Amino acid sequence: MVNEYKIGAGGVSSGARDPDLSVVVPIYNEEDNIALLHEAIVGALDPSGRDFEILFVDDGSRDASIARASEIAARDPRLAIVQFQRNYGQTAAMRAGIAFARGRYIVTMDGDLQNDPADIPMMLAKLDEGFDLVVGWRVNRQDKFLSRKVPSKLANWLIGKVTGLPIRDNGCSLKVYRAEVIQNVPLYSDMHRFIPAMTIPVGARIAEVGVHHRARQFGESKYGLSRIFKVLLDLLVIKALLFFARRPLSSFTKLGALLALLAPVSALAIGADAAGSQVVAMTVSGLLATLAVFLFLCGPIATLAFRPANADGTMHDFERDLTREDGRDHERDVA
């Protein structure tokens, strides 16, 4: 259950004029970072002249995060708070913030001050070049080598191989989206790590740029090596989704045809094995035939659900659509 807290005249109140930009920040036990984070976001966006709102999504914090955010929201109507009754995880918090966001553009970032809000104007400028999603790449990452950097490099390599989208840093929460794109991407489990891949079915154009990354000053990291197993499980789901999303009619038809062929073959094989197995043979054959019909029917439905991005029914060449700023240049810029 999500409770919406509207403090002041701005935030997510339906009576206010919609802002140009929404900054969504999941928060979990970040009481010492709240004020500094708000100050950094405002300091980065005020000079741009854009109308913006900030949404702090509290993911069931047990410290004073809500109290401190509420004090700031009482002074700044651009800050709104969305609160979970208990901890649901970063993906759920991000999804809630994106759902409440009213801006044409949406920024997501972590609440631990490791992402630098000063990078947001640069990323927005990149988005204005015609992209739908700009992904941050933590060039000089300030994390522990063995427990954070090494697993992250392996995960990014694996995600790129499985999805075909060679993003250097899928785990960086600092991203900028067009609202109509990200609000149509289904997010669940721990899928926030796979947002670039999840935009493939909608034909999003993606850019990756180097961003600053700072060492955590307050609080504790919420992640450990246990997340590797979650990443692997979610990666299997992503692969299945992308497999069917690229050419749904063809994929379901091929699987249905395979099961349709297996139905009579299995009936003959089981029926000829031993006396009295006719019931088993017909049951197995019937189940396979039923599943085949189900898959045949799923094909047209999935085709309507996953509308192809191109008029000719093909998906984008995402190697072509993905652009990067030269890593060496950005390493000098953000050092």
Wavefront OBJ file of the C-alpha trace (Angstrom):
o trace
v 0.000 0.000 0.000
v 1.402 3.396 -0.951
v 0.418 6.521 0.969
v 0.872 9.853 -0.788
v 1.853 12.787 1.422
v 1.300 16.198 -0.174
v 3.015 18.986 1.723
v 2.823 22.566 0.530
v 1.385 23.746 -2.768
v 3.613 21.776 -5.108
v 4.691 18.173 -5.211
v 2.151 15.724 -6.591
v -0.870 17.935 -5.996
v -3.167 17.768 -9.005
v -3.994 21.456 -8.730
v -0.507 22.706 -9.552
v 0.871 23.248 -13.031
v 2.754 20.193 -14.230
v 6.528 20.652 -13.989
v 8.938 20.080 -16.832
v 11.070 17.673 -14.814
v 10.489 15.130 -12.032
v 13.374 13.828 -9.915
v 12.537 10.473 -8.309
v 14.702 9.399 -5.368
v 14.070 6.132 -3.482
v 14.959 6.588 0.192
v 15.673 3.900 2.780
v 17.230 4.871 6.116
v 19.051 7.920 4.742
v 18.302 10.437 7.512
v 21.763 12.026 7.373
v 21.637 12.427 3.593
v 18.152 13.931 3.182
v 18.976 17.619 3.653
v 22.235 17.461 1.698
v 20.542 15.588 -1.127
v 17.720 18.117 -1.411
v 20.214 20.981 -1.361
v 22.316 19.352 -4.094
v 19.327 18.697 -6.374
v 17.980 22.224 -5.999
v 21.440 23.698 -6.495
v 21.891 21.738 -9.713
v 18.462 22.453 -11.228
v 17.643 26.010 -10.123
v 20.141 27.616 -12.539
v 18.650 25.672 -15.470
v 15.392 27.618 -15.288
v 13.326 24.431 -15.604
v 10.223 23.863 -13.492
v 10.875 20.743 -11.470
v 9.544 18.604 -8.659
v 11.385 16.245 -6.341
v 9.764 13.020 -5.174
v 11.347 11.294 -2.190
v 9.945 7.755 -2.101
v 10.412 6.371 1.393
v 10.755 2.598 1.234
v 9.728 1.860 4.814
v 12.590 3.671 6.549
v 12.988 2.959 10.261
v 14.991 6.085 11.024
v 14.117 9.791 10.856
v 14.160 10.019 7.041
v 10.451 10.871 6.773
v 10.587 13.460 9.553
v 13.532 15.267 8.005
v 12.057 15.144 4.505
v 8.759 16.503 5.845
v 10.535 19.457 7.452
v 12.099 20.351 4.110
v 8.830 19.858 2.204
v 7.107 22.296 4.540
v 9.536 24.957 3.288
v 9.853 23.820 -0.331
v 6.560 22.979 -2.115
v 8.507 21.366 -4.948
v 9.270 18.399 -2.693
v 6.688 15.634 -2.302
v 6.945 12.451 -0.268
v 5.584 9.059 -1.238
v 5.706 6.570 1.610
v 5.541 2.794 1.793
v 4.267 1.208 5.000
v 7.127 -1.315 4.888
v 10.253 -2.049 2.875
v 9.430 -3.310 -0.635
v 12.773 -2.746 -2.356
v 14.277 -0.197 -4.705
v 12.384 -1.289 -7.810
v 8.997 -0.881 -6.108
v 10.009 2.520 -4.739
v 11.214 3.629 -8.153
v 8.011 2.396 -9.789
v 5.878 4.338 -7.302
v 7.835 7.531 -7.846
v 7.595 7.190 -11.623
v 3.837 6.618 -11.333
v 3.372 9.815 -9.293
v 5.765 11.888 -11.417
v 4.139 14.631 -13.493
v 7.107 15.916 -15.477
v 7.732 15.458 -19.207
v 11.162 14.194 -18.240
v 11.924 11.912 -15.304
v 15.242 11.538 -13.491
v 15.975 8.621 -11.172
v 18.891 8.607 -8.759
v 20.000 7.030 -5.486
v 19.413 8.701 -2.145
v 22.876 8.043 -0.718
v 24.607 11.098 -2.277
v 26.853 8.887 -4.409
v 25.112 10.097 -7.589
v 25.865 13.746 -8.334
v 22.810 15.888 -9.226
v 25.189 18.281 -11.019
v 25.243 15.742 -13.880
v 21.501 16.085 -14.522
v 21.634 19.197 -16.775
v 24.265 17.536 -18.979
v 22.126 14.394 -19.252
v 19.028 16.431 -20.099
v 20.969 18.164 -22.870
v 21.892 14.748 -24.234
v 18.257 13.646 -24.061
v 17.275 16.723 -26.068
v 19.461 15.464 -28.922
v 16.683 13.000 -29.712
v 17.159 10.184 -27.217
v 14.511 8.560 -25.031
v 16.812 7.365 -22.256
v 20.207 8.592 -21.080
v 22.095 6.171 -18.842
v 24.786 7.280 -16.420
v 28.101 5.455 -16.419
v 30.109 5.787 -13.189
v 33.543 6.354 -14.712
v 35.532 6.641 -11.470
v 33.362 4.478 -9.269
v 33.935 5.005 -5.540
v 33.054 1.544 -4.213
v 34.872 -1.466 -2.816
v 36.714 -3.389 -5.513
v 35.968 -7.033 -4.692
v 32.469 -6.769 -3.221
v 31.061 -4.120 -5.587
v 33.189 -3.393 -8.666
v 34.097 -6.924 -9.713
v 30.545 -8.360 -9.449
v 29.235 -5.259 -11.242
v 31.630 -5.678 -14.180
v 30.721 -9.339 -14.536
v 27.000 -8.567 -14.302
v 27.220 -5.798 -16.907
v 29.116 -8.074 -19.286
v 26.564 -10.855 -18.810
v 23.579 -8.517 -19.206
v 25.072 -7.150 -22.425
v 25.577 -10.627 -23.847
v 22.090 -11.831 -22.928
v 20.145 -8.717 -23.977
v 22.305 -7.569 -26.880
v 22.450 -4.075 -25.367
v 26.087 -3.292 -24.390
v 25.532 -0.885 -21.503
v 28.674 -0.364 -19.392
v 26.888 0.383 -16.132
v 23.372 -1.041 -15.768
v 23.551 -0.600 -12.004
v 23.868 3.186 -12.084
v 20.558 4.605 -10.842
v 21.238 8.039 -12.351
v 19.184 7.957 -15.538
v 17.057 10.462 -17.443
v 13.945 9.380 -19.364
v 11.145 10.735 -21.444
v 8.101 10.130 -19.252
v 6.066 8.441 -21.990
v 8.802 5.812 -22.343
v 9.580 4.890 -18.735
v 5.935 5.006 -17.647
v 5.199 2.226 -20.147
v 7.981 -0.054 -18.916
v 6.837 -2.757 -16.458
v 9.012 -2.746 -13.325
v 8.857 -5.487 -10.706
v 11.150 -7.735 -8.645
v 14.618 -6.109 -8.968
v 14.142 -5.054 -12.577
v 15.411 -1.492 -12.068
v 18.839 -2.819 -13.074
v 17.455 -3.840 -16.449
v 15.572 -0.689 -17.416
v 17.627 -0.102 -20.604
v 16.888 -3.648 -21.766
v 13.233 -3.329 -20.768
v 12.881 -0.372 -23.141
v 13.875 -2.512 -26.139
v 10.287 -3.565 -26.985
v 9.195 0.090 -27.196
v 12.080 0.975 -29.490
v 13.770 3.484 -27.198
v 16.863 5.332 -28.384
v 19.516 5.100 -25.681
v 22.646 7.112 -24.912
v 25.260 6.412 -22.248
v 27.344 9.215 -20.707
v 30.037 9.364 -18.061
v 28.941 10.757 -14.695
v 30.509 11.549 -11.353
v 30.396 9.049 -8.515
v 31.156 9.872 -4.909
v 32.022 7.756 -1.905
v 29.218 7.203 0.597
v 29.589 9.578 3.557
v 26.651 8.585 5.749
v 24.665 5.421 6.334
v 25.322 1.920 5.069
v 25.087 0.272 1.689
v 21.881 -1.723 1.168
v 23.481 -4.185 -1.238
v 25.713 -7.222 -0.872
v 26.908 -10.214 -2.846
v 23.495 -11.860 -2.356
v 22.097 -9.632 -5.111
v 24.080 -11.666 -7.683
v 21.543 -14.476 -7.463
v 18.641 -12.043 -7.915
v 20.345 -10.584 -10.968
v 20.761 -14.031 -12.527
v 17.114 -14.966 -11.939
v 15.842 -11.636 -13.268
v 18.138 -11.977 -16.264
v 16.411 -15.229 -17.215
v 13.056 -13.435 -17.093
v 14.401 -10.549 -19.191
v 15.768 -12.954 -21.797
v 12.394 -14.670 -22.087
v 10.563 -11.344 -22.375
v 12.905 -10.065 -25.068
v 12.757 -13.359 -26.953
v 8.987 -13.100 -27.301
v 8.897 -9.322 -27.642
v 11.134 -9.101 -30.695
v 9.008 -11.320 -32.958
v 6.117 -12.592 -30.830
v 4.051 -14.208 -33.600
v 7.007 -16.133 -34.982
v 8.278 -17.173 -31.538
v 4.949 -18.479 -30.240
v 4.141 -20.176 -33.550
v 7.450 -22.057 -33.602
v 6.996 -23.271 -30.025
v 3.395 -24.233 -30.736
v 4.417 -26.157 -33.868
v 7.094 -28.035 -31.919
v 4.588 -29.119 -29.268
v 2.035 -30.029 -31.943
v 4.590 -32.414 -33.478
v 5.540 -33.851 -30.092
v 1.922 -34.684 -29.238
v 1.441 -37.639 -31.674
v 5.066 -38.741 -31.286
v 4.710 -38.989 -27.523
v 1.412 -40.856 -27.874
v 3.018 -43.464 -30.138
v 6.143 -43.779 -27.986
v 4.288 -44.202 -24.686
v 1.525 -46.356 -26.162
v 3.988 -48.805 -27.658
v 6.056 -49.089 -24.500
v 3.793 -51.322 -22.404
v 0.292 -52.661 -22.194
v -2.246 -50.538 -20.365
v -0.413 -47.274 -21.068
v -2.962 -45.963 -23.571
v -4.559 -43.679 -20.989
v -1.199 -42.164 -20.116
v -0.319 -41.768 -23.777
v -3.564 -40.001 -24.610
v -3.277 -37.757 -21.539
v 0.253 -36.630 -22.373
v -0.622 -36.169 -26.031
v -3.739 -34.190 -25.138
v -1.831 -31.892 -22.798
v 0.825 -31.187 -25.428
v -1.812 -30.519 -28.077
v -3.699 -28.175 -25.734
v -0.513 -26.274 -24.914
v 0.269 -26.028 -28.628
v -3.140 -24.455 -29.319
v -2.609 -22.069 -26.411
v 0.741 -20.943 -27.836
v -0.765 -20.478 -31.307
v -3.381 -18.168 -29.779
v -0.760 -16.280 -27.750
v 1.070 -15.258 -30.907
v -1.461 -12.712 -32.244
v -2.190 -11.426 -28.735
v 1.504 -10.876 -28.014
v 1.908 -9.147 -31.370
v -0.679 -6.571 -30.294
v 0.890 -6.223 -26.847
v 4.434 -5.733 -28.136
v 3.943 -3.303 -30.971
v 7.113 -3.191 -33.074
v 9.001 0.065 -33.137
v 9.437 0.191 -36.923
v 6.720 0.362 -39.542
v 8.092 -2.700 -41.341
v 7.608 -4.855 -38.237
v 11.281 -5.076 -37.283
v 12.985 -3.946 -34.124
v 15.593 -1.205 -33.971
v 19.259 -1.959 -34.456
v 20.158 -1.137 -30.864
v 23.887 -1.281 -31.471
v 23.268 1.617 -33.843
v 20.857 3.453 -31.561
v 23.062 3.182 -28.485
v 25.583 6.011 -28.403
v 28.308 6.700 -25.903
v 30.448 9.620 -25.010
v 34.099 8.672 -25.287
v 35.118 7.111 -21.987
v 38.576 8.659 -21.958
v 37.174 12.150 -22.396
v 34.652 11.659 -19.615
v 37.282 10.162 -17.364
v 39.178 13.428 -17.631
v 35.962 15.437 -17.147
v 34.805 13.680 -13.985
v 38.134 12.933 -12.362
l 1 2 3 4 5 6 7 8 9 10 11 12 13 14 15 16 17 18 19 20 21 22 23 24 25 26 27 28 29 30 31 32 33 34 35 36 37 38 39 40 41 42 43 44 45 46 47 48 49 50 51 52 53 54 55 56 57 58 59 60 61 62 63 64 65 66 67 68 69 70 71 72 73 74 75 76 77 78 79 80 81 82 83 84 85 86 87 88 89 90 91 92 93 94 95 96 97 98 99 100 101 102 103 104 105 106 107 108 109 110 111 112 113 114 115 116 117 118 119 120 121 122 123 124 125 126 127 128 129 130 131 132 133 134 135 136 137 138 139 140 141 142 143 144 145 146 147 148 149 150 151 152 153 154 155 156 157 158 159 160 161 162 163 164 165 166 167 168 169 170 171 172 173 174 175 176 177 178 179 180 181 182 183 184 185 186 187 188 189 190 191 192 193 194 195 196 197 198 199 200 201 202 203 204 205 206 207 208 209 210 211 212 213 214 215 216 217 218 219 220 221 222 223 224 225 226 227 228 229 230 231 232 233 234 235 236 237 238 239 240 241 242 243 244 245 246 247 248 249 250 251 252 253 254 255 256 257 258 259 260 261 262 263 264 265 266 267 268 269 270 271 272 273 274 275 276 277 278 279 280 281 282 283 284 285 286 287 288 289 290 291 292 293 294 295 296 297 298 299 300 301 302 303 304 305 306 307 308 309 310 311 312 313 314 315 316 317 318 319 320 321 322 323 324 325 326 327 328 329 330 331 332 333 334 335
